[in-house]
Amino acid sequence: MTRIASIFLVLILALGCTNQKDDTTKPTIYTIGDSTVKNGQGDGAGGLWGWGDPLVQYFDTTKVNLENHALGGTSSRTFRDKGLWQPVLYKLKPGDYVLMQFGHNDSGAVNDTIRARGTIKGTGEESEEIDNLITGKHEIVHSYGWYMRQYIREAKEKGAIPVVMAPIPRNDWEEGKVPRNNNSYGGWAKTVAAEEGAFFIDLNEKMASEMENRGEENVTEVLFFSRDHTHTSAKGAVLAASLIVEGLKELDQCKLKNYLLEDPKISFPVKKKVFIIGDSTVANGNDSIVGWGRELWAFMDTTRIEVINKARGGRSSRTYIYEGLWDEVLQQLSAGDFLLIQFGHNDGGNIDKAKYRGSLPGMGNETQDILRNDSIPETVHTYGWYMGTYINQAKEKGVSVIVISMIPRNIWKDGKVERVDGSYGGWAKEAAGQNEAYFIDLNNVIADKYEKMGAEKVKAFFPGDHTHTNAVGAKFNAETLTEQIKNLRTCSLHRYLN
């Protein structure tokens, strides 16, 4: 029995070794660089992405592995000093590739108390000795070209193939043109690559030319956001990756092109979903009456998130469940999604008469049994009970829930907008607190804004009554809601806002 067990153990180990060997025989493409290669954790926080993330979708991963080791804030110097290059170098084997792009952070200070990441300009052998004000270590700082040479030489010593990129351009414009870096880091990268026998792709020139072809108005807020001229959006990262692929195809002696897919299907990034439930003040509406749910997408990074407005006019927290609308939404919810809930405008209606949409006031567990005019019995619960049901059932599926107090009606008294703190606004807050959901007091926030604007200006938001907004009012409310989502720092939805 012992001998048989030993034989099985040997077979298992042999199979494991075989599988491991097969995996390691595949070449690996390592990318190193700064935040324009990998932004943050590579999950698109703030809508920003590096080109190293979508690049994988252009390659046949049954034949080649890809690992993005870039880190935001690093320069050609600090990527090495922080120990980020060593793990890559350790794993390199003959036939692997190293795609490198540095330069955006190399122009910083050589020594300061903030980052101390700068390198000496150029490709020469000059150096500067410093006592690093951050680390306290004595350090010899070299030129940008010197550091790039080390990456190239050390990769080649391991039998790997280095491919050097000129840093992508910034979204700066001068008389319709995008400034190049061919006289600085792009040019120095090209010089070092040529001197060391490495492949070179002028990503800076390729991307700047494409940006100019599209025009500034089609680049800002598309490839880059106006708030950031250095880091790309998802679409900008995909463009940069596609231009690298184009560059690889142009390199006659570079076999990396052999691993490219003939017809890549770029689906980037994977989208999360925001579901919205509520009444007509939230629903898409029509040409004259529009809810804020229709306008919310404009404030979201829709390359990373999908807004699904399931709000329905005339519904209350009670009828949205009774009519099966909630079951439909619940079936679509998945872990990682978001749910926005706003009810209250119709909950004060009739409980036991048509339209049968009123809920019992308050937060308790009391109920009322009624008989609808279709002879169907119904047990009616409190507003708080219904809200708690939505929250808990969604949370059971791994969904982040945000409860929102109802938008204010255009009802004024003594220069003040009517509030709902003592009713549905207060109960919504209480339901969120009791069931550990996020809460946004949209009622008071918008009411405050209305009062600053004045009744006459606010009247333009309400075309037919004091409850329902037009498109302009809906957009105003959606933008206000977005401002409040930004304040929910522990809710990751704020990272998907434009």
C-alpha positions as CSV (number, residue, x, y, z in Angstrom):
1,M,0.0,0.0,0.0
2,T,2.9,2.4,0.8
3,R,4.6,1.6,-2.5
4,I,1.3,2.2,-4.4
5,A,0.9,5.5,-2.6
6,S,4.4,6.5,-3.5
7,I,3.9,5.7,-7.1
8,F,0.8,7.9,-7.2
9,L,2.7,10.7,-5.5
10,V,5.4,10.5,-8.1
11,L,2.9,10.6,-10.9
12,I,1.1,13.6,-9.4
13,L,4.4,15.5,-9.0
14,A,5.4,14.6,-12.5
15,L,2.1,15.9,-13.9
16,G,2.4,19.0,-11.9
17,C,6.0,19.6,-13.1
18,T,4.9,19.0,-16.7
19,N,2.0,21.5,-16.4
20,Q,4.3,24.1,-14.8
21,K,6.9,23.6,-17.6
22,D,4.3,24.0,-20.3
23,D,3.2,27.3,-18.7
24,T,6.7,28.7,-18.3
25,T,7.6,27.9,-21.9
26,K,5.2,30.6,-23.0
27,P,6.9,33.9,-23.4
28,T,5.8,36.7,-21.1
29,I,5.4,40.4,-22.0
30,Y,6.3,42.6,-19.0
31,T,5.3,46.2,-19.1
32,I,7.2,48.7,-16.8
33,G,6.6,52.4,-16.5
34,D,4.5,55.1,-14.8
35,S,0.8,55.9,-14.4
36,T,0.3,56.3,-18.1
37,V,1.1,52.6,-18.4
38,K,-0.8,51.5,-15.3
39,N,-3.0,54.0,-13.4
40,G,-3.6,53.3,-9.7
41,Q,-4.5,49.7,-9.2
42,G,-5.4,49.3,-12.9
43,D,-9.1,49.3,-12.2
44,G,-9.9,52.7,-13.8
45,A,-10.4,54.6,-10.6
46,G,-11.5,58.1,-11.4
47,G,-12.0,57.0,-15.1
48,L,-8.2,56.9,-15.7
49,W,-6.4,54.0,-17.3
50,G,-2.9,53.2,-18.6
51,W,-2.2,51.6,-21.9
52,G,-0.7,48.5,-20.3
53,D,-4.2,47.4,-19.2
54,P,-6.0,47.1,-22.6
55,L,-2.9,45.9,-24.3
56,V,-3.5,42.3,-23.2
57,Q,-6.6,42.1,-25.4
58,Y,-4.6,42.5,-28.6
59,F,-2.6,39.3,-27.9
60,D,-3.3,35.6,-28.1
61,T,-3.0,34.7,-24.4
62,T,-2.9,31.0,-25.3
63,K,0.6,31.7,-26.7
64,V,1.9,34.5,-24.6
65,N,1.5,35.9,-21.0
66,L,1.2,39.5,-20.1
67,E,2.1,41.2,-16.8
68,N,1.7,44.9,-16.2
69,H,4.2,45.9,-13.5
70,A,4.0,49.7,-14.1
71,L,3.4,52.0,-11.1
72,G,2.1,55.5,-11.0
73,G,4.4,58.2,-9.8
74,T,7.6,56.4,-10.7
75,S,10.4,57.6,-12.9
76,S,13.1,55.6,-14.6
77,R,15.1,56.2,-11.4
78,T,12.5,55.4,-8.7
79,F,11.1,52.3,-10.5
80,R,14.5,50.8,-9.8
81,D,15.1,52.4,-6.4
82,K,11.7,51.3,-5.0
83,G,12.7,47.7,-5.9
84,L,10.0,47.3,-8.6
85,W,12.4,46.3,-11.4
86,Q,14.1,43.5,-9.4
87,P,11.1,41.1,-9.3
88,V,10.7,41.5,-13.1
89,L,14.4,41.0,-13.7
90,Y,14.4,37.9,-11.5
91,K,11.6,36.3,-13.6
92,L,12.9,37.2,-17.0
93,K,13.8,34.3,-19.2
94,P,15.1,34.0,-22.8
95,G,12.3,34.9,-25.3
96,D,10.4,37.2,-22.9
97,Y,9.7,40.9,-23.8
98,V,10.0,44.1,-21.7
99,L,8.0,47.0,-22.9
100,M,9.2,50.1,-21.1
101,Q,8.0,53.7,-21.0
102,F,9.4,56.3,-18.7
103,G,9.7,60.1,-18.8
104,H,6.6,61.8,-17.4
105,N,8.0,61.9,-13.9
106,D,11.7,62.2,-14.7
107,S,11.6,66.0,-15.0
108,G,10.8,66.4,-11.3
109,A,13.2,67.5,-8.6
110,V,16.3,65.3,-8.1
111,N,16.0,65.8,-4.3
112,D,13.2,67.3,-2.3
113,T,10.8,66.4,0.5
114,I,7.9,65.6,-1.7
115,R,8.9,62.9,-4.3
116,A,12.6,63.1,-5.1
117,R,12.2,61.2,-8.3
118,G,13.9,63.4,-11.0
119,T,16.8,62.3,-13.2
120,I,19.5,64.3,-14.9
121,K,18.4,65.4,-18.3
122,G,19.8,63.7,-21.3
123,T,21.6,60.5,-22.0
124,G,25.1,61.2,-20.7
125,E,27.2,59.7,-17.9
126,E,27.1,62.6,-15.5
127,S,25.8,62.0,-12.0
128,E,25.0,63.8,-8.8
129,E,25.5,62.6,-5.2
130,I,22.7,63.4,-2.8
131,D,21.4,62.5,0.6
132,N,17.8,61.7,-0.2
133,L,15.5,64.0,1.8
134,I,12.8,61.4,1.9
135,T,14.6,58.2,2.4
136,G,17.6,59.6,4.2
137,K,19.9,57.4,2.1
138,H,23.0,58.5,0.3
139,E,22.3,58.1,-3.4
140,I,24.0,58.7,-6.8
141,V,21.5,60.0,-9.3
142,H,22.2,59.4,-13.0
143,S,20.8,60.7,-16.3
144,Y,17.5,59.5,-17.8
145,G,19.5,57.8,-20.5
146,W,21.7,56.0,-18.0
147,Y,18.7,54.4,-16.3
148,M,17.1,53.4,-19.6
149,R,20.4,51.7,-20.6
150,Q,20.4,49.7,-17.4
151,Y,16.9,48.3,-18.1
152,I,17.8,47.4,-21.7
153,R,21.2,45.8,-20.9
154,E,19.9,43.8,-17.9
155,A,16.9,42.6,-19.9
156,K,19.2,41.5,-22.8
157,E,21.6,39.8,-20.4
158,K,18.6,37.5,-19.4
159,G,17.8,36.8,-23.0
160,A,14.8,39.0,-23.0
161,I,13.9,41.5,-25.8
162,P,13.4,45.1,-24.8
163,V,11.0,47.4,-26.6
164,V,11.3,51.1,-25.7
165,M,8.4,53.6,-26.0
166,A,8.5,57.3,-26.3
167,P,6.2,58.7,-23.6
168,I,2.6,59.4,-24.7
169,P,1.9,63.0,-25.3
170,R,0.1,65.2,-22.8
171,N,-3.3,66.7,-23.8
172,D,-1.7,70.2,-24.3
173,W,-2.4,72.2,-27.5
174,E,-0.7,75.1,-29.1
175,E,-2.5,76.5,-32.1
176,G,-4.1,73.2,-33.0
177,K,-0.9,71.2,-32.5
178,V,0.1,68.8,-29.8
179,P,3.7,69.4,-28.5
180,R,6.0,66.5,-29.1
181,N,8.8,65.2,-26.8
182,N,11.3,64.3,-29.5
183,N,13.7,66.9,-28.1
184,S,13.5,65.5,-24.6
185,Y,12.4,62.2,-23.2
186,G,11.1,60.8,-26.4
187,G,14.2,61.7,-28.3
188,W,16.5,60.5,-25.5
189,A,14.6,57.2,-25.4
190,K,15.1,56.8,-29.1
191,T,18.8,57.5,-28.9
192,V,19.4,55.0,-26.1
193,A,17.4,52.3,-27.9
194,A,19.4,52.8,-31.0
195,E,22.7,52.7,-29.1
196,E,21.8,49.6,-27.2
197,G,20.2,47.7,-30.1
198,A,16.7,47.7,-28.6
199,F,13.4,48.1,-30.5
200,F,11.8,51.5,-30.4
201,I,8.3,52.7,-31.0
202,D,7.7,56.5,-31.2
203,L,4.4,56.3,-29.3
204,N,4.6,60.0,-28.7
205,E,4.5,60.9,-32.4
206,K,1.9,58.3,-33.3
207,M,-0.5,59.4,-30.6
208,A,0.1,63.1,-31.1
209,S,-0.6,62.8,-34.8
210,E,-3.8,60.9,-34.2
211,M,-4.9,63.5,-31.6
212,E,-4.4,66.2,-34.2
213,N,-6.3,64.3,-36.8
214,R,-9.3,64.1,-34.5
215,G,-9.0,67.7,-33.3
216,E,-8.9,69.1,-29.7
217,E,-12.7,69.1,-29.4
218,N,-12.8,65.4,-30.1
219,V,-9.9,64.5,-27.8
220,T,-10.7,66.4,-24.6
221,E,-13.4,64.6,-22.6
222,V,-12.9,61.6,-24.9
223,L,-9.3,60.4,-24.8
224,F,-8.4,62.7,-21.9
225,F,-10.5,64.5,-19.3
226,S,-10.3,68.2,-19.1
227,R,-9.3,67.9,-15.4
228,D,-6.2,65.9,-16.3
229,H,-3.9,66.5,-19.3
230,T,-1.6,63.5,-18.6
231,H,-3.6,60.4,-17.9
232,T,-5.9,58.8,-20.4
233,S,-9.5,57.7,-20.2
234,A,-10.4,54.2,-21.2
235,K,-10.7,55.2,-24.8
236,G,-7.3,57.0,-24.7
237,A,-5.7,54.0,-23.2
238,V,-7.1,51.8,-25.9
239,L,-5.9,54.2,-28.6
240,A,-2.4,54.1,-27.1
241,A,-2.4,50.3,-27.0
242,S,-3.6,50.1,-30.6
243,L,-0.8,52.4,-31.7
244,I,1.8,50.2,-29.9
245,V,0.4,47.2,-31.8
246,E,0.7,49.2,-35.0
247,G,4.3,50.0,-34.0
248,L,5.1,46.3,-33.4
249,K,3.8,45.4,-36.8
250,E,6.2,47.9,-38.3
251,L,9.3,46.4,-36.6
252,D,10.5,43.9,-39.2
253,Q,12.8,41.9,-36.8
254,C,10.5,41.9,-33.8
255,K,8.8,38.5,-33.5
256,L,6.4,39.9,-30.9
257,K,3.9,40.6,-33.7
258,N,3.5,36.9,-34.2
259,Y,1.5,36.7,-31.0
260,L,-1.0,39.4,-32.0
261,L,-4.7,38.4,-32.6
262,E,-5.8,38.9,-36.2
263,D,-9.1,40.3,-35.2
264,P,-9.0,41.4,-31.6
265,K,-12.3,42.2,-29.9
266,I,-11.6,45.1,-27.5
267,S,-14.1,45.1,-24.6
268,F,-12.6,47.5,-22.2
269,P,-13.3,48.0,-19.4
270,V,-15.7,45.6,-17.9
271,K,-18.7,47.6,-16.8
272,K,-20.4,47.7,-13.5
273,K,-24.1,48.5,-13.3
274,V,-26.1,51.2,-11.5
275,F,-29.8,50.3,-11.2
276,I,-32.2,53.0,-10.3
277,I,-35.7,52.4,-8.9
278,G,-38.3,55.1,-8.0
279,D,-41.2,57.0,-9.3
280,S,-41.9,59.6,-12.0
281,T,-39.5,62.1,-10.6
282,V,-36.8,59.6,-11.3
283,A,-38.1,57.8,-14.4
284,N,-37.1,58.6,-18.0
285,G,-40.4,60.3,-18.7
286,N,-41.2,61.9,-22.0
287,D,-40.4,65.1,-23.9
288,S,-42.0,67.4,-21.3
289,I,-41.6,65.5,-18.0
290,V,-38.2,64.0,-17.2
291,G,-36.8,62.4,-14.1
292,W,-33.2,62.7,-12.9
293,G,-32.6,59.1,-13.6
294,R,-32.6,59.8,-17.3
295,E,-29.9,62.4,-17.0
296,L,-27.6,60.7,-14.5
297,W,-25.5,58.9,-17.1
298,A,-24.1,62.2,-18.3
299,F,-22.2,62.5,-15.0
300,M,-20.9,58.9,-15.0
301,D,-17.9,57.4,-16.8
302,T,-20.0,55.2,-19.1
303,T,-17.0,53.5,-20.4
304,R,-16.8,51.8,-17.0
305,I,-20.4,51.8,-15.8
306,E,-23.9,51.3,-17.2
307,V,-26.8,53.2,-15.8
308,I,-30.1,51.3,-15.9
309,N,-33.1,53.3,-15.0
310,K,-35.9,51.1,-13.8
311,A,-37.9,53.8,-12.2
312,R,-41.6,53.9,-13.2
313,G,-44.1,56.8,-13.0
314,G,-46.9,56.5,-10.5
315,R,-45.3,53.9,-8.3
316,S,-44.7,54.0,-4.6
317,S,-42.5,51.9,-2.4
318,R,-45.5,49.6,-2.0
319,T,-46.7,49.2,-5.6
320,Y,-43.2,48.8,-7.1
321,I,-43.1,45.5,-5.1
322,Y,-46.7,44.6,-5.6
323,E,-46.6,44.8,-9.3
324,G,-43.5,42.6,-9.6
325,L,-41.2,45.4,-10.8
326,W,-38.8,44.8,-7.9
327,D,-38.5,41.1,-8.7
328,E,-37.5,41.9,-12.2
329,V,-34.7,44.2,-11.0
330,L,-33.6,41.9,-8.2
331,Q,-33.0,39.1,-10.7
332,Q,-30.7,41.3,-12.7
333,L,-28.6,42.5,-9.7
334,S,-25.1,41.1,-9.3
335,A,-22.3,41.4,-6.8
336,G,-20.5,44.7,-7.3
337,D,-23.5,46.5,-8.7
338,F,-25.1,49.6,-7.3
339,L,-28.7,50.3,-6.4
340,L,-30.2,53.9,-6.1
341,I,-33.6,54.1,-4.4
342,Q,-36.0,57.0,-4.2
343,F,-39.6,56.7,-3.2
344,G,-42.0,58.9,-1.3
345,H,-44.0,61.1,-3.7
346,N,-46.8,58.5,-4.1
347,D,-46.6,56.8,-0.7
348,G,-49.1,59.2,0.8
349,G,-51.8,58.1,-1.5
350,N,-54.9,55.9,-0.8
351,I,-54.1,52.7,1.0
352,D,-57.5,50.9,0.4
353,K,-58.8,52.7,-2.6
354,A,-57.7,53.1,-6.2
355,K,-54.9,53.7,-7.0
356,Y,-54.0,51.4,-4.1
357,R,-50.5,52.8,-3.7
358,G,-50.3,54.4,-0.3
359,S,-48.0,52.8,2.3
360,L,-48.5,53.0,6.0
361,P,-46.6,55.9,7.5
362,G,-43.5,55.5,9.5
363,M,-40.9,52.8,10.2
364,G,-42.8,50.2,12.2
365,N,-43.9,46.6,11.5
366,E,-47.6,47.3,11.6
367,T,-49.7,46.1,8.7
368,Q,-53.2,46.6,7.3
369,D,-55.1,44.0,5.4
370,I,-57.2,45.3,2.5
371,L,-59.3,43.9,-0.3
372,R,-58.6,45.5,-3.7
373,N,-61.5,46.2,-6.1
374,D,-60.3,43.1,-8.0
375,S,-61.1,41.1,-4.9
376,I,-57.4,40.3,-4.3
377,P,-56.4,40.6,-0.7
378,E,-53.2,42.6,0.1
379,T,-51.3,43.1,3.3
380,V,-49.9,46.7,3.3
381,H,-46.8,47.5,5.3
382,T,-45.1,50.7,6.3
383,Y,-42.9,52.8,4.1
384,G,-39.9,51.8,6.3
385,W,-40.7,48.2,5.9
386,Y,-40.7,48.4,2.1
387,M,-37.5,50.4,2.0
388,G,-35.8,47.9,4.3
389,T,-36.9,45.1,2.0
390,Y,-35.2,46.7,-1.0
391,I,-32.1,47.4,0.9
392,N,-31.6,44.0,2.5
393,Q,-32.5,41.9,-0.5
394,A,-30.1,43.9,-2.7
395,K,-27.3,43.7,-0.1
396,E,-27.7,39.9,0.1
397,K,-26.6,39.9,-3.5
398,G,-23.5,41.9,-2.8
399,V,-25.0,45.2,-4.1
400,S,-24.1,48.6,-2.7
401,V,-27.3,50.5,-1.9
402,I,-27.8,54.2,-1.8
403,V,-31.1,55.5,-0.4
404,I,-32.1,59.0,-1.6
405,S,-34.7,61.3,-0.1
406,M,-37.3,62.5,-2.6
407,I,-36.7,65.6,-4.6
408,P,-38.6,68.6,-3.2
409,R,-41.8,69.8,-4.7
410,N,-42.0,73.3,-6.0
411,I,-44.0,74.4,-3.0
412,W,-42.9,77.5,-1.1
413,K,-43.9,79.2,2.1
414,D,-42.4,82.5,3.3
415,G,-39.6,82.2,0.8
416,K,-38.7,78.6,1.9
417,V,-39.1,75.3,0.0
418,E,-41.3,72.7,1.7
419,R,-39.1,69.9,3.2
420,V,-40.0,66.3,4.2
421,D,-37.7,65.8,7.2
422,G,-40.7,64.9,9.4
423,S,-42.0,62.3,6.9
424,Y,-40.6,60.4,3.9
425,G,-37.2,62.2,4.0
426,G,-36.7,61.4,7.7
427,W,-38.0,57.8,7.2
428,A,-35.7,57.3,4.2
429,K,-32.7,58.3,6.3
430,E,-33.9,56.1,9.1
431,A,-34.3,53.1,6.8
432,A,-30.8,53.6,5.4
433,G,-29.4,53.8,8.9
434,Q,-31.2,50.8,10.3
435,N,-30.2,48.6,7.4
436,E,-26.6,49.9,6.9
437,A,-27.1,51.5,3.5
438,Y,-25.7,54.8,2.2
439,F,-28.0,57.8,2.4
440,I,-28.1,61.1,0.4
441,D,-30.5,63.8,1.7
442,L,-31.3,65.0,-1.8
443,N,-34.5,66.7,-0.6
444,N,-32.7,69.2,1.6
445,V,-29.7,69.7,-0.6
446,I,-31.8,70.6,-3.6
447,A,-34.2,72.7,-1.5
448,D,-31.2,74.7,-0.3
449,K,-30.1,75.3,-3.9
450,Y,-33.7,76.3,-4.9
451,E,-33.8,78.9,-2.2
452,K,-30.6,80.4,-3.3
453,M,-31.9,80.5,-6.9
454,G,-35.2,82.0,-5.9
455,A,-38.8,80.8,-6.7
456,E,-38.9,82.5,-10.1
457,K,-35.9,80.7,-11.5
458,V,-36.9,77.4,-10.0
459,K,-40.4,77.7,-11.6
460,A,-38.7,77.1,-15.0
461,F,-37.8,73.6,-13.9
462,F,-41.5,72.6,-13.4
463,P,-43.5,72.8,-16.7
464,G,-46.9,71.6,-15.6
465,D,-47.2,71.0,-11.9
466,H,-45.2,71.3,-8.6
467,T,-43.8,67.8,-8.7
468,H,-42.4,66.9,-12.1
469,T,-39.4,68.5,-13.7
470,N,-38.4,69.1,-17.3
471,A,-35.1,68.0,-18.8
472,V,-33.3,71.1,-17.5
473,G,-34.6,70.5,-14.0
474,A,-33.8,66.8,-14.2
475,K,-30.2,67.5,-15.2
476,F,-29.9,70.0,-12.3
477,N,-31.1,67.3,-9.9
478,A,-28.8,64.6,-11.4
479,E,-25.8,66.9,-11.2
480,T,-26.7,67.7,-7.5
481,L,-27.0,64.0,-6.8
482,T,-23.6,63.4,-8.4
483,E,-22.0,66.0,-6.1
484,Q,-23.4,64.2,-3.1
485,I,-22.2,60.8,-4.4
486,K,-18.7,62.2,-4.5
487,N,-18.9,62.8,-0.7
488,L,-19.6,59.1,-0.1
489,R,-15.9,58.2,0.2
490,T,-16.5,54.7,1.4
491,C,-18.9,53.9,-1.5
492,S,-16.9,53.1,-4.6
493,L,-19.5,54.6,-6.9
494,H,-17.7,57.9,-6.5
495,R,-14.8,56.5,-8.5
496,Y,-17.0,56.1,-11.6
497,L,-18.0,59.7,-11.9
498,N,-16.9,62.0,-14.7
